[in-house]
Amino acid sequence: MALDARSAARFLTAMQDECERQRRHLRVPGYPRPCYISYLLRDIHLTVLWGRLGNINQSSVQNARNVFCDVRVGSYRFDQVTEGGLDDHESESESYEHVEMPIGNDVDALKYHLWKLTDSRYREAVRQYLSKKSHHITYVDANRDLPSFVRAEPIVDQRFRRTRPPDLGYWKDYVERASRVVKQYPEVKNSWVEIRIRDVSRLFVNSEGSRLIDQSRVCELSCDLWLLSPQGEVVATRVLYVTPALEDLPDLRPFIAQIRERVRLLWQLSQAPTLKSYAGPVLLAPGPAGILFHEVLGHRLEGSRLLSTREGQTFARDLGKRIVPEFLTVLDDPTAGRFAGTRTVGHYRYDDEGSPARRAVLVDQGRLVDFLSGRAPVTRSRLGGNGHARSEYHERPISRMANLVVQAEGGLPHAVLKQRFLDEIRRLKQPFGIMILDAEGGETATDSYDFQAFMGQVSLAVQVWADGRENLIHNITFVGTPLSALRNVIAVGDTPRCQNAFCGAESGVVPVSTTSPAVLLSNLELQASDQRQYTPYLLPMPHEKGARRARRRPAE
């Protein structure tokens, strides 16, 4: 049942009542009492339509509710949370069974489930508290000078925004007609079109007296296409839009035009050469450049990682020091609904600990000045957070990126930047350089056990020869280590672009936005991706009769 303004207000009251009851009476003689309790309820309304070849394969409207219950025992100075909360996402715990809430609007049912969830969370918190105490008998607490949690003034903000439901008939017709286009291209062996619309209302209360409502919508429209190259390699591409507003999605005709263009690109990529390895000048378009900064810098400035002994803590001792070229400034601003003319999915008013979202300048003219943080302090010089605690389901909120923005002074127009790229190729006496135009995502290792490295999945790249010739290449990824990559940035473009996506980490998958200009690196390493070869299908697809011949180049 969809949550409306009246039900949301009733839920907040019920949650506050149960929170106060638990705070007053939840105790076991001889064991620590709760010092803080909060409930974060997420009401989720998910619409999914996907299909292929002109037919709908799935049409669903799903409703779900879950609650993250935070019970802290001991005191604000010393509670049970360890390792910055990075490990607090155990799906085998008793409390995990009680995270799901009823989707009806009966407050007694809600209170019943909150009662069961809180009881199990308290028992787990006491066990963790005693374990933490015993751990400190043997091991030194590196964060002993920092409080576990910072007390906050209560905030009451119960603004509820009614969201217009999507027109299912329109989008059903859209998916059918868009996916049908691919039938004209028998060389494309797999394809689908999908629309996902996720509406989330977050209701938050805590024992300090806060009562909050925050809402968001994320819309994803995609078309996935893949074929086998003549050598048997899988070549794939995707048309993707991620936005908080349905009206930002393209109309049907331009979307179909993009699909046709991507099919032509797919055929060209299937004929393109591959590289086994490369190290040299690389020019990253704004989208891939944003992925680079997200993986190399953003995750390493998430302050919760400074509280974990198992993290590499790349920049832990670098406050005030230059970590990137001085023409770069990096910030994260979840309060901004737009960057570079694009609406952001990383925008919110309150984080998942109930703190107001704040603009955080992380790197100022090349120098590290701050970390992303929630209510758990990460440095002695600054105990207050900046509203970046985020999570997805039952995971404890930790500091995460929201709207990461890379700003540059002295950015170069594209033609000038590309010439600088060519000059760098020639200066280093390299036969060619690589221009990465698009990438689908990346990953990085931040813990001290693994190599401190990162990887970006390249979907479109061009080999640029020293004499100016260009050709496509495929099946490559960019890789490297963070400090080396940041030191190799030598120039940037003057036209930033905002890209919406999703980021997965210890506290779950959250929507994020990254705004960056193009970036030129004097050296970046590339390596081949999956090079397995497959045999072709034994028979043509049933619908190929009457279509253009398989393996024929798509019409220009």
Secondary structure as the mmCIF struct_conf table of DSSP 4:
data_model
#
loop_
_struct_conf.conf_type_id
_struct_conf.id
_struct_conf.beg_label_comp_id
_struct_conf.beg_label_asym_id
_struct_conf.beg_label_seq_id
_struct_conf.end_label_comp_id
_struct_conf.end_label_asym_id
_struct_conf.end_label_seq_id
HELX_RH_AL_P HELX_RH_AL_P1 ALA A 5 HIS A 25
TURN_TY1_P TURN_TY1_P1 PRO A 29 GLY A 30
BEND BEND1 TYR A 31 TYR A 31
HELX_LH_PP_P HELX_LH_PP_P1 PRO A 32 ARG A 33
STRN STRN1 PRO A 34 ARG A 52
TURN_TY1_P TURN_TY1_P2 LEU A 53 GLY A 54
STRN STRN2 ASN A 55 VAL A 73
BEND BEND2 GLY A 74 GLY A 74
BEND BEND3 TYR A 76 PHE A 78
BEND BEND4 GLN A 80 GLN A 80
HELX_RH_3T_P HELX_RH_3T_P1 GLU A 83 GLY A 85
TURN_TY1_P TURN_TY1_P3 LEU A 86 ASP A 87
TURN_TY1_P TURN_TY1_P4 SER A 91 GLU A 92
BEND BEND5 SER A 93 SER A 93
HELX_RH_3T_P HELX_RH_3T_P2 GLU A 94 HIS A 98
STRN STRN3 GLU A 100 GLU A 100
BEND BEND6 ILE A 103 GLY A 104
HELX_RH_AL_P HELX_RH_AL_P2 VAL A 107 THR A 138
BEND BEND7 TYR A 139 TYR A 139
TURN_TY1_P TURN_TY1_P5 ALA A 142 ASP A 145
BEND BEND8 LEU A 146 LEU A 146
BEND BEND9 SER A 148 PHE A 149
STRN STRN4 VAL A 156 ASP A 157
HELX_LH_PP_P HELX_LH_PP_P2 ARG A 162 PRO A 166
HELX_RH_AL_P HELX_RH_AL_P3 LEU A 168 ARG A 180
HELX_RH_3T_P HELX_RH_3T_P3 VAL A 181 GLN A 184
TURN_TY1_P TURN_TY1_P6 PRO A 186 GLU A 187
STRN STRN5 ASN A 190 ASN A 206
TURN_TY1_P TURN_TY1_P7 SER A 207 GLU A 208
STRN STRN6 ARG A 211 LEU A 228
TURN_TY1_P TURN_TY1_P8 PRO A 230 GLN A 231
BEND BEND10 GLY A 232 GLY A 232
STRN STRN7 VAL A 234 THR A 243
BEND BEND11 PRO A 244 PRO A 244
HELX_RH_3T_P HELX_RH_3T_P4 LEU A 246 ASP A 248
BEND BEND12 LEU A 249 LEU A 249
HELX_LH_PP_P HELX_LH_PP_P3 PRO A 250 ASP A 251
HELX_RH_AL_P HELX_RH_AL_P4 LEU A 252 GLN A 271
BEND BEND13 ALA A 272 ALA A 272
STRN STRN8 THR A 274 THR A 274
BEND BEND14 LYS A 276 LYS A 276
STRN STRN9 SER A 277 LEU A 284
HELX_RH_AL_P HELX_RH_AL_P5 PRO A 286 PHE A 293
HELX_RH_PI_P HELX_RH_PI_P1 HIS A 294 GLY A 298
HELX_RH_3T_P HELX_RH_3T_P5 HIS A 299 LEU A 301
STRN STRN10 GLU A 302 GLU A 302
HELX_RH_3T_P HELX_RH_3T_P6 GLY A 303 LEU A 307
TURN_TY1_P TURN_TY1_P9 THR A 309 ARG A 310
STRN STRN11 GLU A 311 GLU A 311
TURN_TY1_P TURN_TY1_P10 THR A 314 ARG A 317
TURN_TY1_P TURN_TY1_P11 LEU A 319 GLY A 320
BEND BEND15 LYS A 321 LYS A 321
STRN STRN12 ARG A 322 ARG A 322
BEND BEND16 VAL A 324 VAL A 324
TURN_TY1_P TURN_TY1_P12 GLU A 326 PHE A 327
STRN STRN13 LEU A 328 ASP A 332
TURN_TY1_P TURN_TY1_P13 PRO A 334 THR A 335
BEND BEND17 GLY A 337 GLY A 337
STRN STRN14 ARG A 338 PHE A 339
TURN_TY1_P TURN_TY1_P14 ALA A 340 GLY A 341
STRN STRN15 THR A 342 ARG A 343
BEND BEND18 VAL A 345 GLY A 346
BEND BEND19 ARG A 349 ARG A 349
STRN STRN16 TYR A 350 TYR A 350
TURN_TY1_P TURN_TY1_P15 ASP A 352 GLU A 353
BEND BEND20 GLY A 354 GLY A 354
HELX_LH_PP_P HELX_LH_PP_P4 SER A 355 SER A 355
STRN STRN17 PRO A 356 PRO A 356
HELX_LH_PP_P HELX_LH_PP_P5 ALA A 357 ALA A 357
STRN STRN18 ALA A 360 ASP A 364
TURN_TY1_P TURN_TY1_P16 GLN A 365 GLY A 366
STRN STRN19 ARG A 367 LEU A 368
STRN STRN20 LEU A 372 LEU A 372
BEND BEND21 ARG A 375 ALA A 376
BEND BEND22 ARG A 380 SER A 381
BEND BEND23 GLY A 384 GLY A 384
BEND BEND24 GLY A 387 GLY A 387
STRN STRN21 ALA A 389 ARG A 390
BEND BEND25 GLU A 392 GLU A 395
HELX_LH_PP_P HELX_LH_PP_P6 ARG A 396 PRO A 397
STRN STRN22 ILE A 398 SER A 399
BEND BEND26 ALA A 402 ALA A 402
STRN STRN23 ASN A 403 ALA A 408
BEND BEND27 GLU A 409 GLY A 410
HELX_LH_PP_P HELX_LH_PP_P7 GLY A 411 GLY A 411
STRN STRN24 LEU A 412 LEU A 412
HELX_LH_PP_P HELX_LH_PP_P8 PRO A 413 PRO A 413
HELX_RH_AL_P HELX_RH_AL_P6 HIS A 414 ARG A 427
TURN_TY1_P TURN_TY1_P17 LEU A 428 LYS A 429
BEND BEND28 PRO A 431 PRO A 431
STRN STRN25 PHE A 432 THR A 444
STRN STRN26 ASP A 447 ASP A 447
TURN_TY1_P TURN_TY1_P18 SER A 448 TYR A 449
BEND BEND29 ASP A 450 ASP A 450
BEND BEND30 GLN A 452 GLN A 452
STRN STRN27 PHE A 454 TRP A 465
TURN_TY1_P TURN_TY1_P19 ALA A 466 ASP A 467
BEND BEND31 GLY A 468 GLY A 468
STRN STRN28 GLU A 470 ILE A 473
STRN STRN29 HIS A 474 HIS A 474
BEND BEND32 ASN A 475 ASN A 475
STRN STRN30 ILE A 476 GLY A 480
HELX_RH_AL_P HELX_RH_AL_P7 PRO A 482 ARG A 487
TURN_TY1_P TURN_TY1_P20 ASN A 488 ASN A 488
STRN STRN31 VAL A 489 VAL A 492
STRN STRN32 GLY A 493 GLY A 493
BEND BEND33 ASP A 494 ASP A 494
STRN STRN33 ARG A 497 ALA A 505
TURN_TY1_P TURN_TY1_P21 GLU A 506 SER A 507
STRN STRN34 GLY A 508 SER A 516
STRN STRN35 VAL A 519 ALA A 528
HELX_LH_PP_P HELX_LH_PP_P9 THR A 535 TYR A 537
BEND BEND34 LEU A 538 LEU A 539
HELX_RH_3T_P HELX_RH_3T_P7 PRO A 542 GLU A 544
TURN_TY1_P TURN_TY1_P22 LYS A 545 GLY A 546
BEND BEND35 ALA A 547 ALA A 547
HELX_LH_PP_P HELX_LH_PP_P10 ARG A 548 ARG A 549
TURN_TY1_P TURN_TY1_P23 ALA A 550 ARG A 551
HELX_LH_PP_P HELX_LH_PP_P11 ARG A 552 ALA A 555
#
